[in-house]
Amino acid sequence: MDTIEKERIVKKNVLEIFKENFNVAQTDDEILDIKPEKEFSSNYMGYYESILDIFLIEDNHIDTITGTVKDTIKKVAELWSIIPNSSATWEWQMQ
């Protein structure tokens, strides 16, 4: 799977997780520029933990994926490529 496809999958899932965690009315394009730790100080860690869980990325990478939603998407797509177990589940599902 190429990088563009991974980013598309990550973006779709991260936006869904964001909407579930924060119940916002913004469009997807507006959400991409939001930095959850600034806008939602009380429950943003659950958002990042959900992303790590979905992509099977270890908890010690949580500081790596923080930032704006679009930064998180890019960082998760990169980690997904280099973390051994994170892509195995998705590759299997794509078959």
Backbone as ProteinMPNN parsed JSONL, in Angstrom:
{"seq_chain_A": "MDTIEKERIVKKNVLEIFKENFNVAQTDDEILDIKPEKEFSSNYMGYYESILDIFLIEDNHIDTITGTVKDTIKKVAELWSIIPNSSATWEWQMQ", "coords_chain_A": {"N_chain_A": [[0.859, -1.17, 0.0], [0.628, 2.19, -0.859], [1.952, 5.436, 0.241], [0.078, 7.54, -0.076], [-2.381, 6.199, -0.091], [-2.325, 5.133, 2.5], [-2.361, 7.51, 4.006], [-4.899, 8.435, 3.281], [-6.562, 6.484, 4.43], [-5.846, 6.761, 7.13], [-6.612, 9.452, 7.549], [-9.43, 9.33, 7.18], [-10.171, 7.663, 9.342], [-9.091, 9.051, 11.584], [-10.5, 11.482, 11.483], [-13.081, 10.518, 11.976], [-12.758, 9.454, 14.579], [-12.162, 11.845, 15.893], [-14.595, 13.278, 15.611], [-16.301, 11.597, 17.059], [-15.208, 11.794, 19.618], [-15.311, 14.532, 20.268], [-17.672, 15.73, 19.369], [-18.349, 17.806, 17.369], [-19.333, 20.572, 15.21], [-17.998, 21.43, 13.014], [-16.709, 21.41, 9.616], [-14.976, 18.795, 7.792], [-12.642, 19.88, 6.648], [-12.254, 22.125, 8.263], [-11.84, 20.901, 10.726], [-9.35, 19.732, 10.361], [-7.487, 21.712, 10.96], [-7.607, 22.062, 13.675], [-6.27, 21.989, 16.95], [-6.426, 19.662, 19.234], [-5.565, 19.594, 21.992], [-5.519, 22.263, 22.707], [-8.08, 23.228, 22.155], [-9.848, 21.467, 23.433], [-9.396, 20.921, 26.363], [-10.014, 19.099, 28.411], [-10.601, 16.362, 27.591], [-8.847, 15.385, 25.62], [-6.832, 13.435, 25.584], [-7.984, 10.881, 25.414], [-8.786, 10.844, 22.778], [-6.308, 10.781, 21.377], [-5.335, 8.352, 22.409], [-7.213, 6.555, 21.384], [-6.611, 6.689, 18.661], [-4.026, 5.588, 18.639], [-4.678, 2.996, 19.481], [-6.358, 2.047, 17.378], [-4.606, 1.932, 15.19], [-2.723, 0.213, 16.101], [-0.415, 1.167, 17.388], [2.221, 1.707, 19.639], [1.864, 2.973, 23.008], [3.931, 4.668, 23.814], [4.407, 6.39, 21.755], [2.681, 8.482, 21.848], [3.249, 11.222, 22.303], [4.399, 11.859, 19.924], [2.364, 12.019, 18.052], [0.767, 14.192, 18.623], [-0.709, 17.464, 18.113], [-1.978, 19.56, 15.453], [-4.916, 18.277, 13.813], [-4.393, 17.578, 11.14], [-1.601, 17.341, 11.248], [-1.393, 15.193, 12.995], [-2.521, 13.163, 11.42], [-0.612, 12.923, 9.368], [1.664, 12.165, 10.867], [0.792, 9.76, 12.048], [0.398, 8.198, 9.756], [3.048, 7.984, 8.899], [4.224, 6.631, 11.11], [2.752, 4.307, 10.994], [3.816, 3.078, 8.81], [6.369, 2.369, 9.666], [6.245, 0.979, 12.085], [6.308, -2.301, 13.121], [3.99, -4.082, 13.756], [1.781, -2.513, 13.263], [0.788, -2.173, 10.637], [0.128, -4.69, 9.83], [-2.454, -5.744, 10.454], [-4.137, -4.109, 8.864], [-3.177, -4.649, 6.286], [-3.901, -7.295, 6.08], [-6.688, -7.068, 6.171], [-7.162, -5.785, 3.791], [-6.9, -7.687, 1.861]], "CA_chain_A": [[0.0, 0.0, 0.0], [1.482, 3.372, -0.942], [1.789, 6.468, 1.263], [-1.171, 8.286, -0.299], [-3.476, 5.336, 0.36], [-2.252, 5.079, 3.964], [-2.843, 8.8, 4.529], [-6.355, 8.483, 3.068], [-7.169, 5.618, 5.446], [-5.609, 7.408, 8.426], [-7.448, 10.656, 7.604], [-10.824, 8.922, 7.377], [-10.334, 7.152, 10.699], [-8.806, 10.095, 12.565], [-11.648, 12.403, 11.486], [-14.193, 9.828, 12.646], [-12.432, 9.428, 16.007], [-12.297, 13.221, 16.37], [-16.019, 13.598, 15.713], [-16.869, 10.806, 18.155], [-14.681, 12.272, 20.892], [-15.541, 15.94, 20.565], [-19.025, 16.138, 18.99], [-18.219, 19.147, 16.802], [-20.154, 20.869, 14.036], [-17.137, 21.9, 11.934], [-16.503, 20.549, 8.448], [-13.722, 18.044, 7.838], [-11.545, 20.809, 6.358], [-12.045, 22.951, 9.456], [-11.314, 20.021, 11.776], [-7.937, 19.468, 10.093], [-6.654, 22.766, 11.545], [-7.837, 22.135, 15.124], [-5.295, 21.354, 17.836], [-7.313, 19.226, 20.319], [-5.114, 19.929, 23.351], [-5.822, 23.668, 22.963], [-9.528, 23.458, 22.062], [-10.606, 20.56, 24.314], [-8.401, 20.615, 27.391], [-10.393, 18.06, 29.374], [-10.663, 14.959, 27.167], [-8.124, 15.142, 24.368], [-5.967, 12.244, 25.654], [-8.75, 9.742, 24.922], [-8.726, 10.946, 21.317], [-5.012, 10.266, 20.93], [-5.255, 6.936, 22.773], [-8.033, 5.826, 20.416], [-5.853, 6.616, 17.407], [-2.969, 4.595, 18.841], [-5.313, 1.673, 19.529], [-6.856, 1.651, 16.056], [-3.503, 1.643, 14.285], [-1.808, -0.695, 16.796], [0.832, 1.876, 17.652], [2.487, 1.667, 21.073], [1.541, 4.184, 23.767], [5.07, 5.575, 23.975], [4.421, 7.3, 20.607], [1.585, 9.453, 21.968], [3.772, 12.584, 22.143], [4.765, 12.012, 18.517], [1.194, 12.245, 17.196], [-0.017, 15.354, 19.047], [-0.648, 18.643, 17.248], [-3.23, 19.734, 14.719], [-5.444, 17.018, 13.283], [-3.665, 17.228, 9.906], [-0.274, 16.873, 11.67], [-1.597, 13.854, 13.551], [-2.738, 12.25, 10.289], [0.679, 12.716, 8.708], [2.548, 11.439, 11.782], [0.288, 8.394, 12.178], [0.703, 7.5, 8.498], [4.477, 7.678, 8.928], [4.448, 5.576, 12.103], [2.093, 3.102, 10.503], [4.735, 2.473, 7.856], [7.607, 1.872, 10.258], [5.996, 0.133, 13.251], [6.081, -3.632, 12.538], [2.662, -4.687, 13.895], [0.679, -1.589, 12.998], [0.187, -2.327, 9.311], [-0.222, -6.093, 9.563], [-3.906, -5.914, 10.501], [-4.733, -3.44, 7.718], [-2.812, -5.385, 5.078], [-4.713, -8.513, 6.082], [-8.06, -6.683, 5.854], [-7.225, -5.33, 2.41], [-6.846, -8.846, 0.956]], "C_chain_A": [[0.905, 1.233, 0.0], [1.113, 4.414, 0.12], [0.48, 7.229, 1.125], [-2.374, 7.482, 0.191], [-3.491, 5.249, 1.882], [-2.775, 6.381, 4.568], [-4.353, 8.933, 4.367], [-7.073, 7.669, 4.145], [-7.027, 6.249, 6.827], [-6.525, 8.618, 8.572], [-8.903, 10.299, 7.894], [-11.063, 8.48, 8.818], [-10.096, 8.206, 11.765], [-9.958, 11.104, 12.627], [-12.847, 11.783, 12.196], [-13.972, 9.787, 14.157], [-12.609, 10.823, 16.607], [-13.767, 13.57, 16.595], [-16.688, 12.842, 16.86], [-16.443, 11.343, 19.513], [-15.125, 13.678, 21.256], [-16.898, 16.479, 20.128], [-19.047, 17.581, 18.468], [-19.086, 19.318, 15.565], [-19.312, 21.331, 12.845], [-17.075, 20.894, 10.781], [-15.18, 19.809, 8.607], [-12.529, 18.961, 7.602], [-11.234, 21.709, 7.555], [-11.419, 22.135, 10.587], [-9.817, 19.807, 11.591], [-7.009, 20.496, 10.743], [-6.806, 22.904, 13.061], [-6.718, 21.4, 15.859], [-6.074, 20.952, 19.096], [-6.866, 19.632, 21.718], [-5.33, 21.395, 23.696], [-7.323, 23.911, 23.021], [-10.343, 22.656, 23.083], [-9.7, 20.075, 25.435], [-8.757, 19.424, 28.281], [-10.292, 16.629, 28.857], [-9.89, 14.641, 25.887], [-7.243, 13.892, 24.406], [-6.693, 10.991, 25.155], [-8.764, 9.685, 23.406], [-7.427, 10.354, 20.801], [-4.855, 8.774, 21.257], [-6.063, 6.072, 21.811], [-7.299, 5.649, 19.095], [-4.751, 5.565, 17.526], [-3.538, 3.185, 18.827], [-5.731, 1.19, 18.147], [-5.724, 1.22, 15.138], [-2.422, 0.775, 14.923], [-0.425, -0.086, 16.979], [1.003, 1.955, 19.166], [2.27, 3.02, 21.727], [2.708, 5.165, 23.882], [5.207, 6.542, 22.791], [3.373, 8.409, 20.716], [2.072, 10.89, 21.783], [4.122, 12.883, 20.687], [3.573, 12.419, 17.661], [0.351, 13.448, 17.608], [0.2, 16.531, 18.099], [-1.987, 18.844, 16.568], [-3.669, 18.383, 14.163], [-4.689, 16.623, 12.018], [-2.243, 16.774, 10.217], [-0.358, 15.453, 12.218], [-1.758, 12.833, 12.431], [-1.407, 11.911, 9.625], [1.607, 11.861, 9.576], [2.104, 9.99, 11.942], [0.576, 7.588, 10.914], [2.176, 7.113, 8.431], [4.782, 6.547, 9.9], [3.887, 4.243, 11.624], [3.018, 2.35, 9.54], [5.946, 1.83, 8.511], [7.424, 0.978, 11.479], [5.589, -1.251, 12.743], [4.642, -4.167, 12.609], [1.521, -3.791, 13.457], [0.032, -1.805, 11.64], [-0.275, -3.747, 9.026], [-1.731, -6.306, 9.507], [-4.561, -5.311, 9.268], [-4.409, -4.171, 6.425], [-3.669, -6.639, 4.951], [-6.153, -8.178, 5.677], [-8.216, -6.285, 4.4], [-7.247, -6.498, 1.41], [-8.217, -9.354, 0.621]], "O_chain_A": [[1.851, 1.304, 0.785], [0.097, 4.288, 0.804], [-0.162, 7.531, 2.131], [-3.28, 8.032, 0.817], [-4.56, 5.288, 2.491], [-3.543, 6.357, 5.53], [-5.016, 9.495, 5.238], [-8.075, 8.116, 4.703], [-7.981, 6.268, 7.605], [-7.151, 8.791, 9.618], [-9.532, 10.906, 8.761], [-12.048, 8.879, 9.438], [-10.826, 8.253, 12.755], [-10.345, 11.532, 13.714], [-13.55, 12.468, 12.939], [-14.893, 10.056, 14.928], [-13.147, 10.964, 17.706], [-14.134, 14.096, 17.646], [-17.545, 13.391, 17.552], [-17.235, 11.346, 20.456], [-15.297, 13.985, 22.436], [-17.243, 17.602, 20.494], [-19.683, 18.457, 19.054], [-19.519, 18.342, 14.952], [-19.858, 21.597, 11.775], [-17.348, 19.706, 10.948], [-14.364, 20.159, 9.459], [-11.51, 18.836, 8.281], [-10.071, 22.014, 7.82], [-10.563, 22.635, 11.317], [-9.086, 19.711, 12.577], [-5.859, 20.178, 11.045], [-6.188, 23.782, 13.663], [-6.28, 20.329, 15.439], [-6.356, 21.804, 19.939], [-7.703, 19.98, 22.551], [-5.326, 21.745, 24.876], [-7.794, 24.704, 23.835], [-11.394, 23.105, 23.54], [-9.285, 18.916, 25.436], [-7.86, 18.803, 28.85], [-9.924, 15.743, 29.627], [-10.252, 13.718, 25.157], [-6.935, 13.338, 23.351], [-6.071, 10.129, 24.536], [-8.756, 8.604, 22.818], [-7.435, 9.521, 19.894], [-4.298, 8.022, 20.457], [-5.637, 4.971, 21.463], [-7.36, 4.584, 18.482], [-4.563, 4.749, 16.622], [-2.951, 2.28, 18.232], [-5.478, 0.039, 17.791], [-5.863, 0.252, 14.391], [-1.337, 0.615, 14.364], [0.595, -0.737, 16.754], [0.048, 2.235, 19.891], [2.459, 4.068, 21.109], [2.491, 6.367, 24.032], [6.055, 7.434, 22.833], [3.197, 9.189, 19.78], [1.376, 11.697, 21.167], [4.136, 14.043, 20.276], [3.747, 13.095, 16.646], [-0.687, 13.7, 16.997], [1.191, 16.573, 17.369], [-3.013, 18.359, 17.044], [-2.865, 17.456, 14.063], [-4.372, 15.447, 11.838], [-1.718, 15.905, 9.521], [0.501, 14.616, 11.938], [-1.183, 11.747, 12.498], [-1.118, 10.746, 9.355], [2.257, 10.942, 9.078], [2.939, 9.086, 11.969], [0.956, 6.42, 10.997], [2.511, 6.028, 7.955], [5.509, 5.614, 9.563], [4.488, 3.189, 11.833], [2.991, 1.121, 9.477], [6.497, 0.862, 7.987], [8.361, 0.283, 11.871], [4.613, -1.362, 12.001], [4.129, -4.659, 11.605], [0.397, -4.266, 13.293], [-1.18, -1.63, 11.511], [-1.006, -3.973, 8.061], [-2.228, -6.979, 8.604], [-5.45, -5.928, 8.681], [-5.271, -4.302, 5.557], [-4.107, -6.999, 3.858], [-6.769, -8.928, 4.92], [-9.298, -6.434, 3.832], [-7.58, -6.304, 0.241], [-8.35, -10.322, -0.128]]}, "name": "protein", "num_of_chains": 1, "seq": "MDTIEKERIVKKNVLEIFKENFNVAQTDDEILDIKPEKEFSSNYMGYYESILDIFLIEDNHIDTITGTVKDTIKKVAELWSIIPNSSATWEWQMQ"}
